[in-house]
Amino acid sequence: MATIPSLPSRDDVARIARSTSDITGQLLDTAGNLTRIAVNTLDPRDGSGAEALRVLRETTAELAEASASPQAQEAFYRMVDTLTRLGTSGAPLAGHPVGEPARALLTALGDSLLPLLDAVEPAVEEAAEALGELVDASSPLLPAVAGVAAGTLLVLAPVIRAAAEVLRDSSPELRRGADALTSALAPLLPLQAALAERAAVAGAGAVRAAVPPLADLTEVAAAGLRAGRPLLVAGEEAVVSGLEQLQPLLVASAGWAGRAVRAAAVRVSAVVSPAAGPAAVVTAQFPASP
């Protein structure tokens, strides 16, 4: 016969009531804050609220229509399938003995990388800005690069497909070779581990002994660089001035080479297809050398 559970005491009932009252009060306060945010954001006094609602309605309608397209549905299916596979394959790793060292390694890497990321942030921002300017400047070349990439992929596709077929047909032989290689290398792993440990100890000793001389050499090199800085600046200025003086000559040489190549192309076209008639030659004006 089943036993009748004991009823909660008066203190338990009072504690549950107080907890429920606190949670309800917090939820009501949160709802009030959200209501105030909505009212402040969509204030209809100056007409901005109606406009914001209209934009939000149109945006959500476009998103709903886009999400119903076959491409979006296929992308969602792939995302869900990928997450499912990650969860299925990652769940055993969470309880694996290697999981705890992996988490400790990730934590150590995060603690070590944060100061490094803070230090390199200005340089990364400057490099990103310069890269954006480079992309904007090279935008006329992007169609040609895309065409070359597409042609290369079209050429490589049959090769890759043939390689995949060969590997698929040769999978038993490949598995047999992998098994033979594993059985041959397995006895060597303990010896390699011992040698690696000895090499690590010897290497640590060598590095420990070489660090002080390297520090002294770095200090001497830094002092020599500071002493020779004027010569370095003068050499850079000389190189820049030489390039500035050579620029008109390089432009004139490029113009002459272009005209010569164009004339040769016209002659070759006339020889290859003489029935096409005389070809029109378009010349470009280049600045003359001083």
Protein Blocks (a to p, Z undefined) as FASTA:
>chain_A
ZZddddddfklmmmmmmmmmmmmmmmmmmmmmmmmmmmmmmccknommmmmmmmmmmmmm
mmmmmmmpmklmmmmmmmmmmmmmmmmmmmmmmmpmklmmmmmmmmmmmmmmmmmmmmmm
mmmmmmmmmmmmmmmmmmmmmmmmmmmmmmmmmmmmmmmmmmmmmmmmmmmmmmmmmmmm
mmmmmmmmmmmmmmmmmmmmmmmmmmmmmmmmmmmmmmmmmmmmmmmmmmmmmmmmmmmm
mmmmmmmmmmmmmmmmmmmmmmmmmmmmmmmmmmnopaddddddddddZZ
